[in-house]
Amino acid sequence: MSSTVTLTGVTSITPNSFVYKEPVFHAQKIQQKMIEIAKFIDDQCKTDPKIRKELKSRSFTFVDPYENPTTHEYLDHEMMNTIFSKYKKHYVPKYLQKWIKIGKMNETGISPLSENELKSSASQHDDGFRFVTYGEINISIIYCEGIRPQSLLLPALLTDNIEKIKKQIQELKRLKTTELKSLI
């Protein structure tokens, strides 16, 4: 008994149209080219500082783990994950660098940045945008003995106290009473 695998792709009759066979491969190739171009432009800016003044830029504010804001100017072509890596390296203490994530603050709390936002360029965010550093706390909610605990990843600021974390859990899970115990 033999089996046959058939690969299909979208091909077009018109000679100048796009052939769509491996979208992930193409997306990765485009991302790699964007990184190469950004590196080339950065190298040119280091060689000739006048070039930097001619390129479009915007400022972002980052709030560090201790809630101190820092504002810097970034060129529109710079990749967000590169900006965040540099920020963490220069402004976040070494012992927190693996734990800290970067997100944005909204009316309901902290929102983590999506993979697409991390892979985007600075031009995708408004001038003056404010990013916040946070950590994730792994919480297990036990409703009663014998029932499997429910896990929850809660984004929290380094300066959040236990009462604020307790309030966030109550709001998320609509619990009337909560008792927190550390398993460390």
OpenMM code with the backbone's topology and positions (N, CA, C; nanometers):
from openmm import Vec3, app, unit

residues = "MET SER SER THR VAL THR LEU THR GLY VAL THR SER ILE THR PRO ASN SER PHE VAL TYR LYS GLU PRO VAL PHE HIS ALA GLN LYS ILE GLN GLN LYS MET ILE GLU ILE ALA LYS PHE ILE ASP ASP GLN CYS LYS THR ASP PRO LYS ILE ARG LYS GLU LEU LYS SER ARG SER PHE THR PHE VAL ASP PRO TYR GLU ASN PRO THR THR HIS GLU TYR LEU ASP HIS GLU MET MET ASN THR ILE PHE SER LYS TYR LYS LYS HIS TYR VAL PRO LYS TYR LEU GLN LYS TRP ILE LYS ILE GLY LYS MET ASN GLU THR GLY ILE SER PRO LEU SER GLU ASN GLU LEU LYS SER SER ALA SER GLN HIS ASP ASP GLY PHE ARG PHE VAL THR TYR GLY GLU ILE ASN ILE SER ILE ILE TYR CYS GLU GLY ILE ARG PRO GLN SER LEU LEU LEU PRO ALA LEU LEU THR ASP ASN ILE GLU LYS ILE LYS LYS GLN ILE GLN GLU LEU LYS ARG LEU LYS THR THR GLU LEU LYS SER LEU ILE".split()
positions = [
    Vec3(0.0852, -0.1171, 0.0000),
    Vec3(0.0000, 0.0000, 0.0000),
    Vec3(0.0901, 0.1239, 0.0000),
    Vec3(0.0629, 0.2173, -0.0840),
    Vec3(0.1428, 0.3392, -0.0910),
    Vec3(0.0524, 0.4611, -0.0767),
    Vec3(0.1121, 0.5685, -0.0286),
    Vec3(0.0351, 0.6921, -0.0156),
    Vec3(0.1042, 0.8013, -0.0950),
    Vec3(0.0274, 0.8944, -0.1410),
    Vec3(0.0805, 1.0035, -0.2210),
    Vec3(0.0469, 1.1358, -0.1532),
    Vec3(0.1449, 1.2240, -0.1463),
    Vec3(0.1234, 1.3567, -0.0902),
    Vec3(0.1271, 1.4560, -0.2048),
    Vec3(0.0266, 1.5385, -0.2111),
    Vec3(0.0200, 1.6381, -0.3167),
    Vec3(0.0358, 1.7765, -0.2556),
    Vec3(0.1301, 1.8527, -0.3063),
    Vec3(0.1486, 1.9901, -0.2617),
    Vec3(0.0801, 2.0821, -0.3611),
    Vec3(0.0032, 2.1732, -0.3082),
    Vec3(-0.0642, 2.2674, -0.3970),
    Vec3(-0.0183, 2.4080, -0.3658),
    Vec3(-0.0217, 2.4901, -0.4610),
    Vec3(0.0155, 2.6304, -0.4452),
    Vec3(-0.0704, 2.7126, -0.5378),
    Vec3(-0.0778, 2.8379, -0.5129),
    Vec3(-0.1538, 2.9271, -0.5984),
    Vec3(-0.0577, 2.9785, -0.7048),
    Vec3(-0.0855, 2.9472, -0.8256),
    Vec3(-0.0030, 2.9986, -0.9346),
    Vec3(-0.0908, 3.0848, -1.0223),
    Vec3(-0.0309, 3.1771, -1.0868),
    Vec3(-0.1061, 3.2722, -1.1665),
    Vec3(-0.0639, 3.2629, -1.3124),
    Vec3(-0.1551, 3.2966, -1.3970),
    Vec3(-0.1268, 3.2957, -1.5402),
    Vec3(-0.0480, 3.4200, -1.5792),
    Vec3(-0.0734, 3.5318, -1.5106),
    Vec3(-0.0013, 3.6544, -1.5443),
    Vec3(0.1429, 3.6453, -1.4953),
    Vec3(0.2395, 3.6833, -1.5794),
    Vec3(0.3808, 3.6633, -1.5472),
    Vec3(0.4349, 3.7475, -1.4311),
    Vec3(0.3762, 3.8616, -1.4008),
    Vec3(0.4303, 3.9484, -1.2963),
    Vec3(0.3595, 3.9346, -1.1616),
    Vec3(0.2698, 3.8391, -1.1464),
    Vec3(0.1968, 3.8274, -1.0201),
    Vec3(0.2738, 3.7425, -0.9189),
    Vec3(0.2326, 3.7525, -0.7954),
    Vec3(0.3006, 3.6869, -0.6836),
    Vec3(0.2584, 3.5404, -0.6733),
    Vec3(0.3536, 3.4508, -0.6559),
    Vec3(0.3244, 3.3091, -0.6343),
    Vec3(0.3311, 3.2852, -0.4842),
    Vec3(0.2242, 3.2321, -0.4291),
    Vec3(0.2095, 3.2199, -0.2847),
    Vec3(0.2217, 3.0744, -0.2423),
    Vec3(0.3458, 3.0270, -0.2217),
    Vec3(0.3649, 2.8864, -0.1867),
    Vec3(0.3973, 2.8665, -0.0395),
    Vec3(0.4884, 2.9424, 0.0132),
    Vec3(0.5306, 2.9238, 0.1515),
    Vec3(0.5249, 3.0578, 0.2250),
    Vec3(0.4084, 3.0959, 0.2766),
    Vec3(0.3932, 3.2285, 0.3372),
    Vec3(0.4843, 3.2529, 0.4580),
    Vec3(0.5076, 3.1522, 0.5388),
    Vec3(0.5939, 3.1707, 0.6561),
    Vec3(0.7368, 3.2006, 0.6123),
    Vec3(0.7853, 3.1267, 0.5140),
    Vec3(0.9203, 3.1475, 0.4623),
    Vec3(0.9350, 3.2887, 0.4065),
    Vec3(0.8357, 3.3335, 0.3294),
    Vec3(0.8398, 3.4682, 0.2708),
    Vec3(0.8363, 3.5755, 0.3802),
    Vec3(0.7522, 3.5564, 0.4812),
    Vec3(0.7437, 3.6541, 0.5904),
    Vec3(0.8765, 3.6632, 0.6653),
    Vec3(0.9386, 3.5488, 0.6912),
    Vec3(1.0679, 3.5480, 0.7600),
    Vec3(1.1753, 3.6160, 0.6759),
    Vec3(1.1703, 3.5945, 0.5459),
    Vec3(1.2670, 3.6567, 0.4556),
    Vec3(1.2513, 3.8094, 0.4564),
    Vec3(1.1277, 3.8554, 0.4553),
    Vec3(1.1001, 3.9992, 0.4591),
    Vec3(1.1495, 4.0585, 0.5912),
    Vec3(1.1209, 3.9897, 0.7019),
    Vec3(1.1668, 4.0375, 0.8325),
    Vec3(1.3191, 4.0445, 0.8380),
    Vec3(1.3855, 3.9450, 0.7817),
    Vec3(1.5317, 3.9431, 0.7805),
    Vec3(1.5859, 4.0601, 0.6984),
    Vec3(1.5225, 4.0878, 0.5843),
    Vec3(1.5638, 4.2016, 0.5002),
    Vec3(1.5453, 4.3333, 0.5755),
    Vec3(1.4333, 4.3459, 0.6494),
    Vec3(1.4085, 4.4677, 0.7269),
    Vec3(1.5184, 4.4880, 0.8310),
    Vec3(1.5607, 4.3805, 0.8951),
    Vec3(1.6680, 4.3878, 0.9950),
    Vec3(1.7987, 4.4299, 0.9291),
    Vec3(1.8286, 4.3719, 0.8123),
    Vec3(1.9515, 4.4065, 0.7395),
    Vec3(1.9516, 4.5536, 0.6979),
    Vec3(1.8378, 4.6011, 0.6484),
    Vec3(1.8268, 4.7408, 0.6051),
    Vec3(1.8423, 4.8343, 0.7254),
    Vec3(1.7778, 4.8007, 0.8374),
    Vec3(1.7891, 4.8827, 0.9585),
    Vec3(1.9341, 4.8891, 1.0054),
    Vec3(2.0039, 4.7770, 1.0012),
    Vec3(2.1451, 4.7735, 1.0417),
    Vec3(2.2298, 4.8601, 0.9475),
    Vec3(2.2020, 4.8522, 0.8174),
    Vec3(2.2746, 4.9329, 0.7195),
    Vec3(2.2535, 5.0822, 0.7472),
    Vec3(2.1283, 5.1221, 0.7698),
    Vec3(2.0987, 5.2629, 0.7971),
    Vec3(2.1666, 5.3074, 0.9268),
    Vec3(2.1632, 5.2220, 1.0296),
    Vec3(2.2305, 5.2547, 1.1567),
    Vec3(2.3794, 5.2756, 1.1365),
    Vec3(2.4415, 5.1889, 1.0563),
    Vec3(2.5849, 5.2028, 1.0271),
    Vec3(2.6134, 5.3342, 0.9545),
    Vec3(2.5260, 5.3702, 0.8600),
    Vec3(2.5421, 5.4955, 0.7864),
    Vec3(2.5277, 5.6163, 0.8797),
    Vec3(2.4342, 5.6067, 0.9748),
    Vec3(2.4137, 5.7164, 1.0710),
    Vec3(2.5345, 5.7337, 1.1619),
    Vec3(2.6000, 5.6242, 1.1969),
    Vec3(2.7204, 5.6323, 1.2804),
    Vec3(2.8348, 5.6966, 1.2031),
    Vec3(2.8436, 5.6674, 1.0734),
    Vec3(2.9484, 5.7226, 0.9887),
    Vec3(2.9258, 5.8711, 0.9630),
    Vec3(2.8012, 5.9074, 0.9335),
    Vec3(2.7686, 6.0466, 0.9016),
    Vec3(2.6476, 6.0915, 0.9848),
    Vec3(2.6689, 6.1633, 1.0953),
    Vec3(2.5601, 6.2062, 1.1843),
    Vec3(2.4540, 6.2937, 1.1161),
    Vec3(2.4877, 6.3566, 1.0044),
    Vec3(2.3912, 6.4413, 0.9329),
    Vec3(2.2747, 6.3579, 0.8794),
    Vec3(2.3025, 6.2338, 0.8446),
    Vec3(2.1986, 6.1454, 0.7901),
    Vec3(2.0873, 6.1266, 0.8925),
    Vec3(2.1231, 6.1093, 1.0191),
    Vec3(2.0249, 6.0868, 1.1261),
    Vec3(1.9240, 6.2021, 1.1333),
    Vec3(1.9709, 6.3243, 1.1133),
    Vec3(1.8833, 6.4414, 1.1206),
    Vec3(1.7836, 6.4458, 1.0048),
    Vec3(1.8205, 6.3843, 0.8929),
    Vec3(1.7350, 6.3858, 0.7747),
    Vec3(1.6264, 6.2780, 0.7794),
    Vec3(1.6455, 6.1762, 0.8622),
    Vec3(1.5497, 6.0658, 0.8694),
    Vec3(1.4374, 6.0971, 0.9680),
    Vec3(1.3206, 6.0437, 0.9382),
    Vec3(1.2045, 6.0649, 1.0226),
    Vec3(1.2207, 5.9866, 1.1535),
    Vec3(1.1798, 6.0500, 1.2642),
    Vec3(1.1928, 5.9840, 1.3941),
    Vec3(1.0737, 6.0195, 1.4830),
    Vec3(1.0683, 5.9545, 1.5974),
    Vec3(0.9632, 5.9806, 1.6964),
    Vec3(1.0169, 5.9484, 1.8347),
    Vec3(0.9532, 6.0034, 1.9359),
    Vec3(1.0008, 5.9777, 2.0721),
    Vec3(0.9064, 5.8809, 2.1431),
    Vec3(0.9653, 5.7952, 2.2258),
    Vec3(0.8906, 5.7013, 2.3091),
    Vec3(0.9333, 5.7220, 2.4532),
    Vec3(0.8391, 5.7036, 2.5432),
    Vec3(0.8693, 5.7080, 2.6858),
    Vec3(0.8584, 5.5666, 2.7399),
    Vec3(0.9607, 5.5233, 2.8120),
    Vec3(0.9612, 5.3930, 2.8773),
    Vec3(0.9590, 5.4161, 3.0276),
    Vec3(0.8753, 5.3426, 3.0971),
    Vec3(0.8694, 5.3514, 3.2425),
    Vec3(0.9415, 5.2289, 3.2967),
    Vec3(1.0497, 5.2519, 3.3710),
    Vec3(1.1326, 5.1412, 3.4202),
    Vec3(1.0644, 5.0666, 3.5359),
    Vec3(1.1237, 4.9576, 3.5842),
    Vec3(1.0606, 4.8779, 3.6900),
    Vec3(1.0298, 4.9555, 3.8182),
    Vec3(1.0964, 5.0675, 3.8394),
    Vec3(1.0729, 5.1483, 3.9592),
    Vec3(0.9856, 5.2699, 3.9291),
    Vec3(0.9207, 5.2684, 3.8127),
    Vec3(0.8269, 5.3715, 3.7660),
    Vec3(0.8925, 5.5049, 3.7330),
    Vec3(1.0194, 5.5026, 3.6941),
    Vec3(1.0878, 5.6234, 3.6478),
    Vec3(1.0755, 5.6316, 3.4960),
    Vec3(1.0192, 5.7406, 3.4422),
    Vec3(1.0063, 5.7528, 3.2966),
    Vec3(1.1369, 5.7982, 3.2306),
    Vec3(1.1633, 5.7434, 3.1117),
    Vec3(1.2788, 5.7818, 3.0308),
    Vec3(1.2291, 5.8010, 2.8882),
    Vec3(1.2601, 5.9149, 2.8277),
    Vec3(1.2162, 5.9433, 2.6912),
    Vec3(1.3370, 5.9527, 2.5991),
    Vec3(1.3270, 5.8844, 2.4840),
    Vec3(1.4334, 5.8870, 2.3835),
    Vec3(1.3723, 5.8984, 2.2442),
    Vec3(1.4537, 5.9454, 2.1529),
    Vec3(1.4155, 5.9599, 2.0120),
    Vec3(1.4616, 5.8349, 1.9361),
    Vec3(1.3727, 5.7792, 1.8531),
    Vec3(1.4056, 5.6607, 1.7733),
    Vec3(1.3694, 5.6861, 1.6275),
    Vec3(1.4522, 5.6354, 1.5376),
    Vec3(1.4244, 5.6488, 1.3949),
    Vec3(1.3090, 5.5567, 1.3567),
    Vec3(1.2285, 5.6001, 1.2600),
    Vec3(1.1100, 5.5245, 1.2203),
    Vec3(1.1402, 5.3823, 1.1734),
    Vec3(1.2572, 5.3595, 1.1159),
    Vec3(1.2877, 5.2264, 1.0623),
    Vec3(1.3324, 5.1274, 1.1704),
    Vec3(1.3626, 5.1762, 1.2917),
    Vec3(1.4131, 5.0871, 1.3965),
    Vec3(1.3060, 4.9863, 1.4382),
    Vec3(1.3489, 4.8626, 1.4593),
    Vec3(1.2576, 4.7551, 1.4962),
    Vec3(1.2287, 4.7617, 1.6463),
    Vec3(1.1027, 4.7407, 1.6835),
    Vec3(1.0625, 4.7540, 1.8232),
    Vec3(1.1348, 4.6548, 1.9142),
    Vec3(1.1522, 4.5298, 1.8700),
    Vec3(1.2203, 4.4334, 1.9575),
    Vec3(1.3659, 4.4740, 1.9817),
    Vec3(1.4298, 4.5380, 1.8843),
    Vec3(1.5665, 4.5878, 1.9023),
    Vec3(1.5673, 4.7051, 2.0004),
    Vec3(1.4706, 4.7948, 1.9867),
    Vec3(1.4583, 4.9087, 2.0784),
    Vec3(1.4397, 4.8583, 2.2215),
    Vec3(1.3516, 4.7587, 2.2398),
    Vec3(1.3253, 4.7061, 2.3734),
    Vec3(1.4473, 4.6353, 2.4314),
    Vec3(1.5184, 4.5618, 2.3473),
    Vec3(1.6395, 4.4927, 2.3947),
    Vec3(1.7431, 4.5931, 2.4444),
    Vec3(1.7626, 4.6996, 2.3662),
    Vec3(1.8585, 4.8035, 2.4067),
    Vec3(1.8131, 4.8726, 2.5350),
    Vec3(1.6836, 4.9001, 2.5439),
    Vec3(1.6301, 4.9654, 2.6634),
    Vec3(1.6543, 4.8782, 2.7872),
    Vec3(1.6189, 4.7499, 2.7778),
    Vec3(1.6376, 4.6595, 2.8917),
    Vec3(1.7846, 4.6511, 2.9322),
    Vec3(1.8725, 4.6454, 2.8323),
    Vec3(2.0159, 4.6336, 2.8590),
    Vec3(2.0688, 4.7558, 2.9348),
    Vec3(2.0212, 4.8755, 2.8985),
    Vec3(2.0753, 4.9986, 2.9563),
    Vec3(2.0006, 5.0501, 3.0800),
    Vec3(1.8714, 5.0163, 3.0947),
    Vec3(1.7920, 5.0779, 3.2007),
    Vec3(1.7319, 4.9812, 3.3025),
    Vec3(1.7388, 4.8519, 3.2766),
    Vec3(1.6822, 4.7545, 3.3698),
    Vec3(1.7967, 4.6811, 3.4383),
    Vec3(1.7945, 4.6719, 3.5714),
    Vec3(1.9016, 4.6000, 3.6409),
    Vec3(1.9149, 4.4560, 3.5897),
    Vec3(2.0382, 4.4065, 3.5855),
    Vec3(2.0658, 4.2726, 3.5308),
    Vec3(1.9799, 4.1640, 3.5942),
    Vec3(1.9607, 4.1704, 3.7259),
    Vec3(1.8846, 4.0657, 3.7939),
    Vec3(1.7359, 4.0659, 3.7569),
    Vec3(1.6873, 4.1719, 3.6925),
    Vec3(1.5472, 4.1788, 3.6507),
    Vec3(1.5281, 4.1572, 3.5006),
    Vec3(1.6352, 4.1587, 3.4225),
    Vec3(1.6233, 4.1582, 3.2764),
    Vec3(1.5482, 4.0373, 3.2208),
    Vec3(1.5652, 3.9198, 3.2788),
    Vec3(1.4946, 3.8012, 3.2279),
    Vec3(1.3470, 3.8031, 3.2663),
    Vec3(1.3157, 3.8675, 3.3764),
    Vec3(1.1796, 3.8700, 3.4282),
    Vec3(1.0945, 3.9789, 3.3639),
    Vec3(1.1568, 4.0908, 3.3299),
    Vec3(1.0853, 4.2090, 3.2814),
    Vec3(1.0363, 4.1913, 3.1376),
    Vec3(0.9132, 4.2350, 3.1156),
    Vec3(0.8536, 4.2395, 2.9822),
    Vec3(0.8114, 4.3843, 2.9575),
    Vec3(0.7827, 4.4150, 2.8324),
    Vec3(0.7406, 4.5515, 2.7997),
    Vec3(0.6011, 4.5466, 2.7395),
    Vec3(0.5161, 4.6346, 2.7896),
    Vec3(0.3785, 4.6395, 2.7433),
    Vec3(0.3302, 4.7832, 2.7404),
    Vec3(0.1990, 4.7966, 2.7387),
    Vec3(0.1404, 4.9304, 2.7400),
    Vec3(0.0305, 4.9351, 2.8457),
    Vec3(0.0154, 5.0495, 2.9053),
    Vec3(-0.0836, 5.0686, 3.0106),
    Vec3(-0.2115, 5.1195, 2.9462),
    Vec3(-0.3243, 5.0603, 2.9847),
    Vec3(-0.4529, 5.1113, 2.9382),
    Vec3(-0.5477, 5.1219, 3.0579),
    Vec3(-0.6731, 5.1559, 3.0338),
    Vec3(-0.7661, 5.1793, 3.1447),
    Vec3(-0.7937, 5.0547, 3.2291),
    Vec3(-0.7738, 4.9355, 3.1731),
    Vec3(-0.7984, 4.8129, 3.2491),
    Vec3(-0.6724, 4.7554, 3.3124),
    Vec3(-0.5574, 4.8130, 3.2841),
    Vec3(-0.4320, 4.7621, 3.3411),
    Vec3(-0.3227, 4.7545, 3.2360),
    Vec3(-0.2381, 4.6542, 3.2491),
    Vec3(-0.1241, 4.6376, 3.1591),
    Vec3(-0.1599, 4.5401, 3.0479),
    Vec3(-0.1291, 4.5786, 2.9241),
    Vec3(-0.1474, 4.4906, 2.8083),
    Vec3(-0.0116, 4.4516, 2.7534),
    Vec3(0.0162, 4.3217, 2.7457),
    Vec3(0.1429, 4.2793, 2.6842),
    Vec3(0.1429, 4.3141, 2.5357),
    Vec3(0.2609, 4.3377, 2.4797),
    Vec3(0.2710, 4.3616, 2.3362),
    Vec3(0.2639, 4.2279, 2.2632),
    Vec3(0.1945, 4.2262, 2.1511),
    Vec3(0.1826, 4.1041, 2.0716),
    Vec3(0.3118, 4.0798, 1.9940),
    Vec3(0.3254, 3.9603, 1.9393),
    Vec3(0.4426, 3.9273, 1.8568),
    Vec3(0.4529, 4.0229, 1.7380),
    Vec3(0.3378, 4.0549, 1.6770),
    Vec3(0.3381, 4.1471, 1.5626),
    Vec3(0.3866, 4.2856, 1.6030),
    Vec3(0.3459, 4.3329, 1.7203),
    Vec3(0.3906, 4.4646, 1.7672),
    Vec3(0.5407, 4.4644, 1.7948),
    Vec3(0.5919, 4.3535, 1.8477),
    Vec3(0.7354, 4.3439, 1.8752),
    Vec3(0.8174, 4.3394, 1.7467),
    Vec3(0.7602, 4.2836, 1.6399),
    Vec3(0.8323, 4.2714, 1.5129),
    Vec3(0.8094, 4.3911, 1.4211),
    Vec3(0.7296, 4.4873, 1.4664),
    Vec3(0.7008, 4.6047, 1.3834),
    Vec3(0.8112, 4.7088, 1.3980),
    Vec3(0.8031, 4.8114, 1.3149),
    Vec3(0.9011, 4.9205, 1.3234),
    Vec3(0.8450, 5.0316, 1.4126),
    Vec3(0.9296, 5.1229, 1.4518),
    Vec3(0.8895, 5.2342, 1.5389),
    Vec3(0.7797, 5.3183, 1.4744),
    Vec3(0.7771, 5.3222, 1.3423),
    Vec3(0.6781, 5.4041, 1.2714),
    Vec3(0.5344, 5.3573, 1.2956),
    Vec3(0.5168, 5.2364, 1.3472),
    Vec3(0.3829, 5.1832, 1.3717),
    Vec3(0.3203, 5.2370, 1.5006),
    Vec3(0.3981, 5.3101, 1.5805),
    Vec3(0.3485, 5.3646, 1.7075),
    Vec3(0.3496, 5.5173, 1.7020),
    Vec3(0.2558, 5.5775, 1.7730),
    Vec3(0.2449, 5.7236, 1.7749),
    Vec3(0.3645, 5.7878, 1.8437),
    Vec3(0.3973, 5.9076, 1.7976),
    Vec3(0.5021, 5.9871, 1.8617),
    Vec3(0.4588, 6.0143, 2.0057),
    Vec3(0.5497, 5.9965, 2.0997),
    Vec3(0.5183, 6.0191, 2.2403),
    Vec3(0.4541, 5.9003, 2.3099),
    Vec3(0.4460, 5.7855, 2.2417),
    Vec3(0.3834, 5.6671, 2.3010),
    Vec3(0.4561, 5.6278, 2.4293),
    Vec3(0.3817, 5.5763, 2.5244),
    Vec3(0.4370, 5.5409, 2.6563),
    Vec3(0.4309, 5.3891, 2.6766),
    Vec3(0.5467, 5.3287, 2.6985),
    Vec3(0.5565, 5.1856, 2.7258),
    Vec3(0.5880, 5.1658, 2.8736),
    Vec3(0.5454, 5.0540, 2.9277),
    Vec3(0.5679, 5.0257, 3.0690),
    Vec3(0.6361, 4.8895, 3.0840),
    Vec3(0.7282, 4.8797, 3.1793),
    Vec3(0.7913, 4.7506, 3.2079),
    Vec3(0.7109, 4.6824, 3.3181),
    Vec3(0.6969, 4.5522, 3.3070),
    Vec3(0.6192, 4.4764, 3.4048),
    Vec3(0.6739, 4.3345, 3.4128),
    Vec3(0.6245, 4.2607, 3.5077),
    Vec3(0.6581, 4.1193, 3.5196),
    Vec3(0.5296, 4.0396, 3.5274),
    Vec3(0.5396, 3.9108, 3.5035),
    Vec3(0.4213, 3.8253, 3.5124),
    Vec3(0.4308, 3.7401, 3.6379),
    Vec3(0.3225, 3.7385, 3.7135),
    Vec3(0.3153, 3.6573, 3.8345),
    Vec3(0.2261, 3.5377, 3.8035),
    Vec3(0.2772, 3.4181, 3.8287),
    Vec3(0.2005, 3.2958, 3.8060),
    Vec3(0.1182, 3.2673, 3.9312),
    Vec3(-0.0137, 3.2669, 3.9151),
    Vec3(-0.1043, 3.2490, 4.0283),
    Vec3(-0.1877, 3.1238, 4.0057),
    Vec3(-0.2009, 3.0423, 4.1090),
    Vec3(-0.2895, 2.9254, 4.1050),
    Vec3(-0.4092, 2.9555, 4.1932),
    Vec3(-0.5283, 2.9426, 4.1362),
    Vec3(-0.6508, 2.9702, 4.2104),
    Vec3(-0.7133, 2.8364, 4.2481),
    Vec3(-0.7293, 2.8149, 4.3782),
    Vec3(-0.7893, 2.6911, 4.4285),
    Vec3(-0.9249, 2.7291, 4.4872),
    Vec3(-1.0316, 2.6773, 4.4250),
    Vec3(-1.1659, 2.7098, 4.4716),
    Vec3(-1.2048, 2.6240, 4.5916),
    Vec3(-1.1674, 2.4966, 4.5890),
    Vec3(-1.1902, 2.4075, 4.7024),
    Vec3(-1.1010, 2.2843, 4.6886),
    Vec3(-1.0848, 2.2097, 4.7973),
    Vec3(-0.9998, 2.0902, 4.7981),
    Vec3(-1.0512, 1.9882, 4.6968),
    Vec3(-0.9607, 1.9189, 4.6315),
    Vec3(-0.9972, 1.8117, 4.5394),
    Vec3(-1.0220, 1.8570, 4.3967),
    Vec3(-1.0369, 1.9853, 4.3750),
    Vec3(-1.0577, 2.0370, 4.2391),
    Vec3(-0.9255, 2.0949, 4.1905),
    Vec3(-0.8938, 2.0630, 4.0666),
    Vec3(-0.7682, 2.1087, 4.0075),
    Vec3(-0.7594, 2.2619, 4.0094),
    Vec3(-0.6453, 2.3169, 4.0517),
    Vec3(-0.6314, 2.4632, 4.0563),
    Vec3(-0.6309, 2.5257, 3.9166),
    Vec3(-0.6789, 2.6467, 3.9089),
    Vec3(-0.6795, 2.7217, 3.7837),
    Vec3(-0.5589, 2.8148, 3.7842),
    Vec3(-0.4818, 2.8152, 3.6741),
    Vec3(-0.3630, 2.9005, 3.6653),
    Vec3(-0.3962, 3.0322, 3.5975),
    Vec3(-0.3256, 3.1348, 3.6396),
    Vec3(-0.3469, 3.2686, 3.5865),
    Vec3(-0.2130, 3.3412, 3.5835),
    Vec3(-0.1790, 3.4003, 3.4689),
    Vec3(-0.0597, 3.4849, 3.4584),
    Vec3(-0.1058, 3.6291, 3.4711),
    Vec3(-0.0614, 3.6945, 3.5756),
    Vec3(-0.1058, 3.8301, 3.6041),
    Vec3(0.0073, 3.9293, 3.5793),
    Vec3(-0.0116, 4.0240, 3.4859),
    Vec3(0.0913, 4.1269, 3.4666),
    Vec3(0.0909, 4.2211, 3.5867),
    Vec3(0.2095, 4.2474, 3.6408),
    Vec3(0.2187, 4.3334, 3.7589),
    Vec3(0.3420, 4.4220, 3.7507),
    Vec3(0.3288, 4.5409, 3.8055),
    Vec3(0.4426, 4.6314, 3.8160),
    Vec3(0.5289, 4.5868, 3.9335),
    Vec3(0.6550, 4.6153, 3.9270),
    Vec3(0.7469, 4.5798, 4.0345),
    Vec3(0.7068, 4.6467, 4.1657),
    Vec3(0.6462, 4.7636, 4.1558),
    Vec3(0.6081, 4.8400, 4.2746),
    Vec3(0.4681, 4.8057, 4.3266),
    Vec3(0.3970, 4.7140, 4.2605),
    Vec3(0.2640, 4.6744, 4.3079),
    Vec3(0.2753, 4.6048, 4.4430),
    Vec3(0.1852, 4.6394, 4.5336),
    Vec3(0.1837, 4.5722, 4.6634),
    Vec3(0.0824, 4.4577, 4.6610),
    Vec3(0.0799, 4.3803, 4.7666),
    Vec3(-0.0048, 4.2612, 4.7728),
    Vec3(-0.1530, 4.2972, 4.7637),
    Vec3(-0.1925, 4.4117, 4.8189),
    Vec3(-0.3330, 4.4536, 4.8131),
    Vec3(-0.3760, 4.4842, 4.6695),
    Vec3(-0.2901, 4.5492, 4.5937),
    Vec3(-0.3221, 4.5810, 4.4542),
    Vec3(-0.3331, 4.4526, 4.3714),
    Vec3(-0.2430, 4.3576, 4.3942),
    Vec3(-0.2473, 4.2296, 4.3228),
    Vec3(-0.3749, 4.1542, 4.3591),
    Vec3(-0.4103, 4.1547, 4.4862),
    Vec3(-0.5327, 4.0890, 4.5331),
    Vec3(-0.6554, 4.1505, 4.4648),
    Vec3(-0.6573, 4.2833, 4.4550),
    Vec3(-0.7688, 4.3539, 4.3902),
    Vec3(-0.7784, 4.3158, 4.2419),
    Vec3(-0.6622, 4.3056, 4.1732),
    Vec3(-0.6613, 4.2669, 4.0314),
    Vec3(-0.7190, 4.1265, 4.0130),
    Vec3(-0.6825, 4.0347, 4.1006),
    Vec3(-0.7345, 3.8972, 4.0920),
    Vec3(-0.8850, 3.8979, 4.1116),
    Vec3(-0.9329, 3.9725, 4.2100),
    Vec3(-1.0765, 3.9799, 4.2366),
    Vec3(-1.1524, 4.0368, 4.1172),
    Vec3(-1.0967, 4.1388, 4.0522),
    Vec3(-1.1622, 4.1984, 3.9357),
    Vec3(-1.1635, 4.1026, 3.8172),
    Vec3(-1.0519, 4.0322, 3.7951),
    Vec3(-1.0436, 3.9394, 3.6821),
    Vec3(-1.1348, 3.8191, 3.6992),
    Vec3(-1.1405, 3.7657, 3.8182),
    Vec3(-1.2154, 3.6417, 3.8423),
    Vec3(-1.3491, 3.6646, 3.9111),
    Vec3(-1.3827, 3.7887, 3.9380),
    Vec3(-1.5077, 3.8252, 4.0042),
    Vec3(-1.5273, 3.7450, 4.1340),
    Vec3(-1.4246, 3.7478, 4.2161),
    Vec3(-1.4282, 3.6779, 4.3443),
    Vec3(-1.4634, 3.7771, 4.4546),
    Vec3(-1.5460, 3.7330, 4.5506),
    Vec3(-1.5829, 3.8220, 4.6609),
    Vec3(-1.4742, 3.8251, 4.7671),
    Vec3(-1.4196, 3.7102, 4.7991),
    Vec3(-1.3127, 3.7048, 4.8992),
    Vec3(-1.1939, 3.6286, 4.8423),
    Vec3(-1.0765, 3.6708, 4.8816),
    Vec3(-0.9542, 3.6054, 4.8344),
    Vec3(-0.8559, 3.5957, 4.9491),
    Vec3(-0.7828, 3.4862, 4.9507),
    Vec3(-0.6753, 3.4691, 5.0477),
    Vec3(-0.5513, 3.4328, 4.9684),
    Vec3(-0.4461, 3.5104, 4.9851),
    Vec3(-0.3230, 3.4855, 4.9112),
    Vec3(-0.2218, 3.4143, 4.9992),
    Vec3(-0.1594, 3.3103, 4.9417),
    Vec3(-0.0532, 3.2374, 5.0107),
    Vec3(0.0638, 3.2232, 4.9153),
    Vec3(0.1825, 3.2448, 4.9641),
    Vec3(0.3029, 3.2304, 4.8828),
    Vec3(0.3505, 3.0863, 4.8878),
    Vec3(0.3893, 3.0325, 4.7726),
    Vec3(0.4410, 2.8961, 4.7655),
    Vec3(0.5904, 2.8953, 4.7422),
    Vec3(0.6553, 3.0052, 4.7709),
    Vec3(0.8002, 3.0149, 4.7504),
    Vec3(0.8723, 2.9425, 4.8609),
] * unit.nanometer
topology = app.Topology()
chain = topology.addChain("A")
for resn in residues:
    res = topology.addResidue(resn, chain)
    for name in ("N", "CA", "C"):
        topology.addAtom(name, app.Element.getBySymbol(name[0]), res)
